[in-house]
Amino acid sequence: MDKLNKKDYQNFVDEKVPKPTYIRNKISAFLVGGLICTVGEFINNYLGSMGLNQDSVAAGTSILLVFIGALLTGLGLYDKIGKIGGAGAAVPITGFANSIVSPAMEFKREGFIFGVAAKMFVIAGPVLVYGVGSSIIVGLLQILFKG
């Protein structure tokens, strides 16, 4: 009798738990991520048409995309984009800007020093540390094994 109750309970749970929509999530992530990358390409092409060299175009595109991501986060719009696009909004450089600005905004009531400045890199800090650290290791390996 006890096993029957567990089975009935499991059936009840299976009926009530919402089914994930994998296909819809993948399409949404693809479209939102693609839209962000398309905006990046427009910025890239515009800066290139102004006669800037490739390094300046790349830097300017990155700076503008980080600014747009931070601005949209500050206006409360990036969270809505993230709910629609999921990983498509989290992966590009605008997602990096969002991960820096979101904690800072959350703790702004604690002041600029102990709130915004202290909490700004709570999420992005480890990414920066490991990103810089791994790039140094890869650079050293390239120098050592190049010759």
Number of C-alpha atoms within 10 A of each C-alpha: 5 6 8 9 10 11 11 11 12 12 11 11 11 11 10 9 8 8 8 8 8 9 9 12 16 14 13 20 22 17 16 20 23 15 14 19 17 12 14 20 13 12 19 20 13 14 18 17 11 9 10 13 11 12 9 14 20 16 12 17 22 17 14 15 23 19 16 17 26 23 17 19 23 16 10 12 13 22 17 13 16 19 13 17 21 19 18 25 29 20 12 18 20 27 23 19 21 27 21 21 23 22 20 24 15 13 17 17 11 13 12 13 10 14 17 21 15 16 23 21 18 15 16 17 14 11 13 12 11 11 11 12 12 12 12 12 11 12 11 12 11 11 10 9 7 7 5
